[in-house]
Amino acid sequence: MNERSSKLRGVSTARASAVPTRERIVEAALRLFAERGTTAVSMRELADAAGVTVPGLYYHFASKAELISEVYRARGFGQAPDEVVLPEPAPVEAMIVTEANQEFTRFLAEREFLSLMQGEAVLGDEDALAVGKQLAARWRARWISVLACAVDIAPDADLPAAADAIATFLWGLFVEFLRRDADAVGERTAAAGVSPAAGSERMQEDDRIAQFARLIAPALR
């Protein structure tokens, strides 16, 4: 090994050691899961990619499911209840529209990651499936807290049922959007690299969210 190679390796090692171990593991998992999915990546491969031993990996994450959960958190999903930021009080219909649009926008920004992870769960990865169920429960719990902030919410409103309906609607809307997006791949313009109808499609989703909010809000007031 020549002097230049030794210096470059020393710089690379120094940079790796400067990043906290837990953070390095999550970064490696983000990269490998995005490339190959969760099933195909072993804990040993994750440890090697992060520059730690397998026991060292298990010191920070007791299981692959725990690591998958942390990867979701790193992408902005599945925050614990004490990490959830609630909106300012507002009428329930307006609150549903605002919060649902924000969530849908985040889904679209992470569409490739979410599609991959959902696919792993559908294909039977037990770790991905377990994490998916946990995230779904947290997502619904967040919506219960959000709806409780509405200024016109009825004291006897069934918030769990409403949260379940909203989450189910949004995820179904997202999956439908992905299907249409996949169908439109062949129609994308070479110059812009986007679907010619992308803007109108998103406007359609916004309209459907508004319609859904108008339908569900009266049952909560």
SVG drawing of the C-alpha trace seen along z (x, -y; Angstrom):
<svg xmlns="http://www.w3.org/2000/svg" viewBox="-73 -27 77 42">
<polyline fill="none" stroke="black" stroke-width="0.4" points="0.0,0.0 1.5,-3.3 1.6,-6.5 -1.3,-8.1 -3.6,-5.1 -2.6,-4.9 -3.5,-8.6 -6.9,-8.2 -7.7,-5.1 -6.8,-7.0 -9.1,-9.8 -12.0,-7.4 -11.5,-5.6 -11.4,-8.9 -14.6,-10.0 -16.3,-6.7 -15.2,-6.9 -16.4,-10.4 -20.0,-9.3 -21.8,-7.8 -22.0,-4.0 -25.8,-3.9 -26.1,-6.5 -23.7,-4.6 -25.8,-1.5 -29.0,-3.3 -27.3,-4.9 -26.0,-1.5 -29.4,0.0 -31.1,-2.8 -28.7,-2.2 -28.9,1.6 -32.6,1.8 -33.2,-0.7 -31.0,1.3 -32.1,4.8 -35.1,4.8 -35.1,6.1 -35.3,9.9 -32.2,10.1 -29.9,8.2 -28.5,10.1 -27.5,8.6 -23.9,9.6 -24.0,7.6 -25.4,4.7 -22.7,4.9 -20.0,5.1 -21.4,2.1 -21.5,0.1 -18.0,1.1 -19.1,2.8 -19.1,6.4 -22.3,8.4 -22.4,8.3 -21.8,4.5 -24.8,4.3 -27.0,6.2 -25.8,4.0 -27.5,1.1 -30.5,2.9 -31.8,6.1 -33.4,7.3 -33.7,6.5 -37.3,5.4 -36.0,2.8 -33.5,1.6 -36.2,1.4 -38.3,-0.7 -35.4,-3.1 -35.0,-3.3 -38.6,-4.4 -38.0,-7.0 -35.0,-8.3 -37.3,-8.8 -39.8,-10.7 -42.3,-7.9 -43.4,-6.2 -42.5,-8.7 -43.2,-7.8 -46.2,-9.5 -44.0,-11.9 -42.3,-13.0 -45.6,-13.9 -46.1,-17.6 -49.8,-18.4 -51.4,-21.1 -52.9,-24.4 -56.7,-24.1 -58.9,-24.5 -62.3,-23.3 -62.2,-19.5 -62.8,-19.6 -60.0,-22.1 -57.7,-20.2 -58.3,-16.9 -57.7,-18.6 -54.4,-20.2 -53.0,-17.3 -54.0,-14.7 -52.5,-16.8 -49.2,-17.1 -49.1,-13.4 -49.9,-12.6 -47.1,-15.0 -44.7,-13.1 -45.8,-9.8 -45.1,-11.0 -41.7,-12.3 -40.8,-8.9 -42.7,-6.8 -39.8,-4.6 -38.9,-3.8 -42.5,-3.2 -43.2,-1.0 -40.1,1.1 -40.9,1.6 -44.6,2.3 -43.6,4.8 -41.3,6.6 -44.2,6.9 -46.6,8.2 -44.0,10.8 -43.9,12.1 -40.9,10.6 -41.9,11.1 -39.8,8.2 -41.1,5.8 -44.7,7.0 -44.3,6.6 -42.9,3.1 -45.7,2.2 -48.3,3.1 -46.6,1.1 -46.3,-1.9 -50.0,-1.6 -51.0,-1.6 -48.9,-4.7 -50.2,-6.4 -53.8,-5.9 -52.9,-7.1 -51.4,-10.3 -54.7,-10.9 -56.7,-10.5 -54.5,-13.1 -54.9,-15.4 -58.6,-15.1 -58.8,-15.8 -57.3,-19.3 -60.3,-20.3 -62.3,-23.2 -65.6,-21.8 -65.1,-18.1 -68.1,-16.5 -67.5,-15.1 -68.8,-11.7 -67.1,-11.6 -65.7,-8.2 -62.1,-9.3 -60.5,-5.8 -63.0,-4.9 -62.4,-8.2 -58.6,-7.8 -58.9,-4.3 -61.1,-5.6 -58.7,-8.5 -55.6,-6.3 -57.2,-3.6 -58.4,-6.3 -55.0,-8.0 -53.1,-4.8 -55.5,-3.6 -55.2,-6.9 -51.4,-6.6 -51.5,-3.1 -53.9,-4.1 -51.6,-7.1 -48.6,-4.7 -50.5,-2.4 -51.4,-5.3 -47.9,-6.6 -46.5,-3.2 -49.0,-3.1 -47.8,-6.5 -44.1,-5.7 -44.2,-5.1 -45.8,-8.4 -43.2,-10.5 -41.7,-13.3 -38.0,-12.8 -37.2,-16.5 -38.8,-17.1 -38.6,-13.6 -42.0,-13.7 -45.5,-12.6 -47.3,-15.3 -50.4,-14.8 -48.5,-14.9 -49.8,-18.2 -53.4,-17.5 -53.1,-14.1 -52.0,-15.6 -54.8,-18.2 -57.2,-15.3 -55.8,-13.8 -56.2,-17.1 -59.8,-17.3 -60.5,-13.8 -59.0,-14.6 -61.2,-17.7 -64.3,-15.6 -63.4,-12.9 -63.0,-15.6 -66.5,-17.0 -68.0,-13.6 -66.4,-12.6 -66.4,-15.9 -70.2,-16.0 -70.0,-12.7 -67.4,-14.2 -69.1,-17.5"/>
</svg>
